[in-house]
Amino acid sequence: MKATKASVWDLYNGAKQYKVPLFQRPYVWSRQQWEQLWSDIKEQYLLRVRPESTSPARFLGSVVVVREYEKNLDKYVIIDGQQRITTISILLAVIRAFAREKGMLELYGQISGFLKNAPKSGEGQYVVIPTRVDKGALFHIFDEDYVFDQDSRIVECFDYFWWQLDRSSDIELNMLQQVITEDLCVVYIELGEGENPNQVFEALNYRGVPLEESDLIRNFFFAHLESQEVAESQYDTLWKPMEERLQNEQCLISSFLRHYCMKEGRFIRDGEIFEKIHRRFKDASPAEIKSLLIDISRASEFYRTILYPVPEDTDSPVRREILKSLSRIRRISNNEGAPFFLLLLGAHEDYTDTKGLSDENIRDVISCIESYLVRRMVCARSSAVYEDVFEILCRASTESSGYLTVEEVSSLISSLQPPFDMPDDDEFLDHLRFSDLYLPETENQLTFVILERLEEYFSSQPRGSEPVSAYNLFEDESEIRMIDHIMPEVLSDWWKMHLGSEWSSVHPDFLHRLGNLTLTQENPTIRNADFETKKAWYALDNLMLNGTMKNIRLWRRFQIDQRSEVLAAFCVKIWSRCEPAIAVEPESAPVEPVVCMRQGEIPKQVRPSCLTVAGIEYPVKFWYQVLENTVRAIYEKEPQKFERIVREYPGYFSDDPGCYKSNVGTYSFKSRFGRYQIRDMCLNFVRIVGWNDEVWCLSCK
C-alpha cells in the first residue's frame, strides 16, 4: 500500500478509468455535501483571483484504489472515495456544458478529455464507471444528451451545480477549472498486489463510520462468490430487485436484514447485523451464499408486504382482511413483529395440504397478534417488551415446524406473565370506558385504528335482509376522514347551556373518552359546532358509527358514558383475548381478603377496604377514594415534588378548584376511573415523587 498526495488533475489526466465495485453503495451525496464542496471551491477561487494571496492545496479526503492492469488503459477499482470522484466528475461536466455554450472550445475539449477516453467505445470510453443504479444518469451526463429516465441523486447533483454556475456570472470558467483540477487534492492510496480490497473496504467503513450495514453486508456476500461475473449476475437477479422493493433506502434495507436475521429467535441490536453475518457465514461456500441470497430476495417480498400492506383488486376477501390487520399493526407499533411476520408469510407461501399456513390460518394468527398489541396499547402497557415477545414467538416457531398455528400462538400469548402479559377483558373495558383515548398533540393512530375498525365491523353486519357493504379503508383515498369530538374541544355558549351547571367538570372529564369520539368526513367547520349541526353532518357521511346519532336529543355526561360502554363492549368482541388451547374453568371459591394488590388481576367482585400510604392507613369503600387518598397523602408529605405529578399528568389536574370533583391544595383533579387505571396511576404517582412501591398497599375484600 502506498499513499501520496494527488490533485484532481493527477486523478483524471491520461487514459484512466475508475470503476465503483458491485459491493459499494450508490451515489448518496446530497445538498449538504454539495454546498460544502461549492463553498470550499469558491473560497479557493477567491484566493486565486487575489494577486497578493497564495492558494495552498485544499484536501477533499482520501481515495483508495486497487489497480487492474489493462493494455493502453490505467484501470482502477475504487475502494473508498467514489462519492468525491463522482461529484467532481459531475461538476466538471457542468463546466464543460457552460464552456460549450460560450464557445470556449479549448476548455471544452480539455474537460471532455477528463471525462471520456478517446477513441475507446462502450464502457471503456468513460473515465468513471458508477454502480449499476447510477450508470444510466451519469453516462447521459458524460454523453451530453441530458435526457434522464428517472430522478436520482446524480441528476440532482447535476442540477445543483448547473444552478450555481448559472447564477454566478462573475466566475471565469478557466479559472474555476484550474481551481478544481490544481488546488483540490486527495490522499491517494493504491493497494499493492495481494492486498484484499474487501478487507480494506470493511476496515475503512466498519465500526463507526458512514456506511449503512447493508453496504457492508452486500460487500461481504458478493466477495464470497466465485467470480465477478457470477457476482454481477446474482446482483442483477436477486440483490438489486430486493433493494428496489425497499425503495433503495439503505437504512430500510439494513432494518430488513436485521429482522431477517432475527427470524430464528435471536435478538440482534442495530449495528450488530454485519458482525453476526460475518461471523456466521465467513467460511460459507459460494453455493451457500447463493442459496442465502435467494432466500433474502424472497423474504424481501414479504417485508414489503409488512411495510406496505395495500390490497390489490384481485385479492380474496380473506387476503384483504390479512392486509388490513397488518396495516393496523403497522400504524400502532414500531415494526417489532416483523421477524415473526416474515416466518408467517413464508409459511403461507409454502402452503400445501400437508404443511404451511392457509389464508384463514394466517388471518387468525395475525388477528391474535393485533388483539395483543391493541389491548396493551389501550391499557398503557410498555412497548419495550415487544421485541422480547416476538423473539419468544420466533424461537417457538423455529423449534416447531418453522411456524405456529393460531392455537399455539394464542396459548403462548395467554401464558405470558407480567410485564409481557395480555390485559384481560375487565382491564381492557376499564381503560376503554374511562381513559382519555384521544391524546392532543399526537397523531392518535391508535384512536384512528379503533374507530375505523369499529366502523368496518358495524358496516359488515347484516341490516334486515341485505348486508351493508363493508367500510373499506383502502378505497376512496381522496375522502379524508377526521376524528371529531362530539362534545367539542372548545365550548360555545350553546354547549355550556346544553351541558348544564356541571359543564366545567363534565367537559374536561369526558372530552377525550371513547364515547365522545367519532369518525367523519373532513370538515373543520363542524369541530366546535352545536349538537344539532353535528348530527346533520353525521347523517351525510353515511358512516354506521354515526347511524344512531340522529335519534339522540341530548349529549351530556350520561350519553357519553353510555356510548363509551357500548363501544368498549364491541372492542372486546373485535379484539378478543387470546386463550390457552385447553380452557380451564376456575373453581369457585370464597373471596379471601387480598393484601397489597400492586399487580395482577383485580376481580370484579373485590372491593377496596384499606389503603396504606407511607405508613398511614385510610379506610376506603370505593375505587375513587383510593386515588383521592393517595393524591392527598403525597401532597401532604411531598408538596414540592407534587408538581412533578401535575407536569406528568397535565390533563388530569387543573388550577381551577371547580374544574373537577376531587380537590387537593389549590388543584382539582380527575378521580373517576376504572379500578385498573386507579391502581396504575397511584403506583405511578408514588414512583414520580421517588418513593418505593412498597410504601403503597391496598387491601381488598
N, C-alpha and C positions, 0 to 999 in steps of 0.2 A: 504494500500500500504506500503510495506517495502522495503528499499533499503540497500544492503550490498555489500561489495567488494567480488568478486569471481574470482578465477583463472580459466583457461581453464580446469584444472583437475577437479575443482568443477563442472563445467558445464557438463562434459562428464562422470564422474565416476559413476558407478552404472547403474541400469536398468532405462534408461531415454529415452524420445522421445520428440523432438522439432518439432512442426508442423507449417508450414507457412500457415496462413489462406487464404481463397479464395480471399479476397479483396486486398491482398498485390500484389505489382508488382513482376515480375520475377527477377531472378538474373541479376544485371546490372553492377556490378563492372567490371572495365576494367584495362588495363595495368597500368594506373596511380596509382590506388589504390593498385594493386598487388606489384608494385615496391616499394611503400611507406611501405607496410607491410613487404616485404622482407628486406628492408633496416633497419627497426626497429629490426627485428629478428636478423640480422647479428650483429648489434651494441650490442644487448643483449648477443649474443653468445660470442663476444669478451670479454665482462665483465666477463662472466662465466669462460673462459679459463685462465684469468689472476688471479693468486692466491692472489695478493695483493689488488685486487679491490673487491668492493661489487656489487651485482646485484639487485638494487631495482626494484620493480614491474613496468611494463610499461603498462599504461592503453590504451585500444583499443576504449573505448567509453561505451555506455550503452546497456544493453539488457533488454527489458521489456517483461514479460511473464504473462500469466494467467493460472492457474493450472486447469487441468481436471483430476478428480480422476478416476483411473482405477486399478483394482487389479493387484498386482505384477509389476506395471509399473508407474513410475513418468512421467506423460504426461503433456506437456506444449504447449500452443499456443503462438507463437512468435508475439508480437505486434510491437516490434521495435528491430532491430539488426540482422535480417535474413541474411544480406549481410556478416556480420562479421562471424557468425556461419557457414554459408555455405562455405566461403573461408577457414576458419581454418579446416573444415572437409576435404576439397579437399587437402589441404596441408598435413594433417596427412595421407591421403590415398596415396599420393606420397611417403612420408617417408616409409610407410608400404611396398610399392612395392619395394623400394630400399633395405629395410631390408630383404625381402624375397629373393631377388636376391643374397644378400651377406650371406645368411644363418643365419641371426640374428633372430632366431625363437622366443626368448623371447620378443624382441621388436615388432616383427611382431604380436604376439598374443596379446600383451598389446594394440597396436593401433587398432587391429581388434575389441577388446572389447569396444573401444571408438566409433567405427563406426556402430557396429551391436549388437543387443541384442540377445544373445543365451538363450534358444533354441526357441525363437519366430520365427514365419513364416509370410509370407505375408508382408504387410507394417509394421506390428508390429516389425519386426526384425531390421528396420532401425532407427538409432538414430535421423536423420534429415529427415523430410518429406518436400520437397520444394513445390513450386507451381506446378500446373499440367504441365505447359510448360517445367519445368526443371526436372521433375521426372525421365524420361527415362535416361537422361545423368547421373544424379547423382547416380541413382541406379546401373547403369553399372559400375561406379567407385567403389562403395561400394562392388559390387559383383566380382570385379577384372576381368571382361571379356574384358573391354576396347574396345568394338565394339560399335561405336556410329552411330545412324541412321542419324543424321544430325549435322552440326556445331552449336554450341551455345556458350554463354559466359562461361558456365560450362566447356565445353571441352577446350576452350581457356585458362581458368584458370589452368586446369589440365596440359596442355601442357607447360604453362609458368613455373610453379614450377618444373615440370619434367626437363625442360631445365636448370633451375637454379641449381638444385641438381646435374645434370649430369656434369655440368662444375665446380662444387665446390667439387673436390675430397678431399680437406683438411678438410672438415666438418665431424665431428664424429656424426653419426646418433643418438646415445643415448643421447649425449649432446644436440643436436638440439631438440629432443623430449622433454627433460626437460625444455629447454628454452621456448618452445611453451606452454607446459601444466602448468608450475610452475611460470614463470616470466610474462607471458601475462595475464592481468587481465581486468575485466569489472566492471562497476557499475551494479549490478544485481537487478532489480526491479520486484517484484512479486506482482501482483494485488490481492487484497483481494476479498472476496465474496461480490457481489452486486456492484462492480465497473464495469462500462461499458467499455469493451476493445475498442469498436469502437470510443467512445468519446476520450479515451486516444490516440488512433491512430491519430485521427484528430488533437487533441491538440498538439501532438508531431510533426506533419508533415505539418500542415496548417499554413498559414501566414508566410510564409517565409522560407519554407525550401526545402529540397532536392527533395521531390516527385513531379511528374507531377500531374496536376489537374485530369487527367484521373484516377490516382491511388485512389485519394480521392473520386471521383465520384463512382468508382467501389465499394469501401468500403461502401459508403452510400447506394447505391442501394441494394446490397446483404444483408446488415444488416437489411433491411426493409422487407425481405421475411420471411415467417412463420417458416422456419426451415432450418438447414444446408443442409439437403438432397434436399430440393427444390432449395436452392441457387446453389448447385453443378449442379443440372440438368439444371437450367436456364443458368448457366455459360457455360456448355458444348454445349448447343444448340444455344445460342444467343450471349453471350459476347465473348467467345473465337473465334468463326468464324469471328466476327466483327474485333477483334484485328488482326487476321491472314490476313484478306483482306487489312488491313492497315499496314502490314509488322511488326506487333508487336512493332512499334515505338510509344512510349508513347506520345512524343511531337506531332506527327501527329494525334494520337487519340484525344489528347486534342484539337487540332485545329478543328478536325471534330466535336467534341461535342460542341465547341463554335459556329461553323457555323450552326449546327443543332438547337441550342437554338435561333439563330438569325432569323430563318425562319419566325417567326411571326412579324418581323419588329421592333424588339427591339435590339439596338446596345449593344453589350457586349464586354468589353475590355478583353485583355489577363489578366489572373489572377483573373477574377471575375466569372468564369464559375461555380466553385463549390459553391460559395456563393449564386449565383442565383438559382441553382438547389436545394441547401439545403433549401433555404427559400420557394421555391415553392412546394417542394414535402415532406417536413418534416412530414406532417400529412397524407400523401397518404397511402392508403391501399395496402396490398400485391398484390391484383388484378390490381390496377392501376399501380404499379411498373412493373408487368409482361407485361401489355399492352404497357407501355413505352419502355421496353427492346425489345419487338417485333418490334416496330416502329424504334428504334435506329438501330437495326440489319438490317432492310430493307433499311433504309437510308444510311447505310454504303456501300451497294452495289452501290447506286447512286454516293456516294462520290468517290468511287474507279474509277468509270467511268469518273468523272470530273477530277480526278488527272491523270489517265492513259487512255486516250480515244483512244485506239487502236482497229480498227475494226477486226471482225472475218471474215473468208472466207464466212460464211453463211449469213452475214449481207446483207440487201437490199441496193440498191443504195442510198435511202434517209437516211437510218441509217448511211451509210458511210459518207454522207455529214454532218450529225449531229456531228459525232465524229471528223471529220476533223476541223469543226468550233470550237468545244470545245478545240481541240489541239492548234489551233492558238490563241485562247483566253488565254489558259494556258501559252503559251510562252511569251505573251506580258503583262501579268498582274500578280498580286500577289494573285490571287485566291479570290479577294474581292467579286466576283459574286457567290461564292459557295452557300450561303443560298438561293438565288433566283433559282439557277440551281437545288438544291435539291427539291424545290417545283415543278419545271417544270418536272423533271424526275419522280417524284411521280405522278403527274397528267397524265403523259404519260403511266405509268404502269396501272393506273386505267381507261384507256380509254375504253369507250363503245360508242354506238350510241347516247347516251344522255348526257354523261359527259366526262370530261378529254380532253386530247390533243392527236391528232393523230401524226404520224411521220412527216407529212407535216407541221402541226401546230408547233411542237417543232423546226423543222428545221428553219422555218421562224422567230420564236421568237429569237432563238439563233443567227441567222444571223443579226437581228436587233441590238442585243447587241454587236456583233462583229463589226458592222459598227460604232457604237457609240464609242467603245474603240479605234479602228484603227484611226478614224478621229481625236479624241482628242490627241492621241499619236503623229500622224504626225504633228499636229498643236501645239505641245509642250505645251499642256494644262496639268495642275496639276493632278496627280493621287490621290491626297489626298482626293478628293471629292467622290471617288468611293463607299466607304462604306456607305456614306450618300445616294447616288443614289440608291444603291441596297436595302438599308433599306426602301426607299420610295416604290420601286417596291414590296418588300416583304409585306409591310403593305397594299398596294393596293390589293395584291393577297389575303391576309387574310380577308380583308373586303369584297372582292368579293366572288367568289365560291371556293377559295383556289388556284386559278391560274388566269393568264391573257392571253387573246388571243393576237395574233400578232397586231391586230388593236389597242387594248388597250395599249400594250407596246409601240408601235410606237407613238401613240397620247400622251402618258405620257412623253416619252423622248423628243418629239418635243416641249412640253410645258415648259421644264426646262429652267430656267433663269440663267444668269451668276452668279457664276462661274461654274455651272453644265451643261450648255447648250452644244448642239452638233454643231460643226462647220458646216457652210453651204457649198455649192458646191464651191463658189468662194474662200473662205478661204482655203478649202481643196486643191483645184487646185493650189492656190498660193504657199502653202508650198511644195506640191509635185514637182512643177516646179523649185522653186528657193532655197529651203532649202538644206542643206547637209544631205541627208538621211542616209549616211554611217558615223558612228562615230568611229574613230580609238580608240583602247584600250578598246572597249566594245564588247560584244557578238553579237551585231547587230541583235537581234532576230526580231525586227520589220522589218528590211530590208529583212531578210530571208523570213518572212511571206509574205511581199508584192510581192517579186519576185516569190516565189513559187506559190502564189495564181494567179498571172498573167499567169504563165506557165500553171497551171491547167486550167484556163479559156480559153487560146488560144488553148490548146490541145483538149478541149471539143467541139470546134466549127467545123461545117462541112467543109470538104475540097472537093470540087467537089461533087460527088455523095455519097462518103463514109466518115462518120465521123471518125476522128482520135481518138484512144484510149486516155482516159484522163490520164494525168500525175499523178501517184499515189504516194503520199508522204510516204506511209507506206510499199511499196514494194521495193525490191532491196536495202535493207538497207546497204549492203556492198558497194554499189556505192555511195561514199561520194561526195557531191556537195559543191562547194565553191562559195562565192561571188567574182566576178572578176571585176576589174576596166578596162574598155576597153581602155581608155587612162590611162596608168599605174601610180601607185603612185611614182615610180622612173623613171624619163625620161632619155632615152638614147639619144645619138646624133641624131639617126634616128627620134625620136619623136620630138625633138626640131626643126629639119628642117621641118618636116611634119606640125607642128603647125604654123610655120612661125615666124615672128618678135614679135608677141604678146604672145609667148609661156609662158613667165614668169608670165603673168597675167591670161591667159586662164587656165593654169594648176591648180593653187590653187583655182580659182573661180569655175571651173566646175568639178573638180576631183570627189567629193563625191555626185554629184547630181544624181537623179534617172536615167536620160538618159545615164549616163556613167557607170551604173552598170548592171551586168547580172549574171545569174547563169551558171555554167558549171561544168563538172566533175572535181574532184580534180586533179590539175596538177600545182604544184608550178613553174614549169619551164616557164610557159607562162605568169606569172604575169607581168613581165616587157618586154615582147616580143613586136616586132613591129606589126602593124595592120594586115599585110598580114598573119603573123604566127598565130595571134589570130583568124582571120577569118577561116583559115584552121582547127584549133582546134574546133571552134564552129560548123563547118559543121559536125564534127564527133560525137558530143554529141547528135544530133537529137532533141534538145530542140526547141520548137516553138518560145520561147523567142528570140532565135538567128537565126531564119529561114531567116530573111531578110538581115542579115549581109553580105552575100556573094555578094549582089548587090550594096554595098556601096563602093565607091572608097576612100573617104576621111573621116577622123574622127577629126573634128575640132569643134570650138565653135557652128557653125550653126547646125551641125548634132546632137550634144549632146543636144542642146536646143530643137530641133525639136523632138527628141526621148523622152525627158522629157515631152513635151506637149502631145504627143500621149499616152504614158503610163499613165500619170496622168488622161487623159480622160477615159481610161479603168478603172482605180482605182475608179473614181467617179461612174461609172456604177456598178462595183462589190460591193463596199461598199456604197450603196445608202443612202441618208439621210432619216431618219425616218420622216414621215409626219403625221399631225393630221388626225383623222378619216374623217373629212369633210374638204376638201381643200377649202381655201378661196382665191379667186383671188384678189390681191391687186388692188385698184383703181389707175389708172394712174393720177398722179398729177404733177404739175410743180415742178422742183427740187428747193428746198429752200436752202439757204446757211446753212451749218452745222458748228457750233462753238464747239471747244474743243472736237474733236472726239477722246476721250480716250478709249471708249469701244463700243460694239455693232457692227452691220454690217456696212460694207463700200460698198455701192452700186457701181456697175461698172461705172455708169455714172458720179459719182462725181470726181472732180479733186482738188488737194490741191491748196490753194490760198495764205494763210498767216500762217506762223509758228511763235509762240511766245515762246521764251525760256528765263526764268529768267527776264521777263520784256522787252526784246528786240524783235522787230518784224523783220521777214525775209520774203520777198516776195518769193514764190515758185510756180513753174508750174508743176514740175514732182515729182514723189514719191522719187526718189533717192536724190533729193535736200533736202527733209525733213530730211533724215538720215544724209546727209553731214552737213547741218547747225546745227543739234542737236549735232553731234560729235564735231564740231568746237567750238560751244558755250560752251560746257562743258570743252573742253580742255583749252580754254582761261580763264575761271573762276576758274577751279579746276585742274591745271596742275599736282599737286602731287597726287590727288585722281584718276586722269585719268588712272594711272597704274592699278587700280582695274579693270577697264573695259577691259583692254588688257589681264589681267590674266584670267578674266571670259570668254572672247571670243578669245582664242588663235588662232583659225583657221581663224578668220576674220581680224586680224591685223598683219602687218609684219614690221620688222625693215628695210626692203628693200623698199625704196621710189618708185621703179619701179615695184613692185610686183602687185599692184592693181591700178585702175584708180584714185581713190579718195585719197587725202592726208591730213594729219594734223600733224603739227610739224615734227618729224622725222619718222612718221609712214605713211604707205599707208594702205588702208582698203577697204573691200568689201562694196559696196553701192547699187548694183543692185539686189534688192529683190522685192517680191510682196508687195502690199500695207498693207496687214495684218501683215506680218513679220516686215516691216519697223516701223509701229506703235508700235508693241510689243517691238521691240528692243530699240526704242527711250525711251519708258517708263522704260524699264529695266535699261538702261544706267543712267537715271535720279535717279532711286532708288539706284543703286550701289554706286553713289557718295554721297548719303544721302539727296537728295532733295525730296520734296513732289511732288506728281503727278501734283499738281495744277500749278507748275512753267512751265509746258509744255502744250501748247494749239495749236491745229491745226484747222484752218478754211478751209472748202471745199466748192466748189460750183458746 
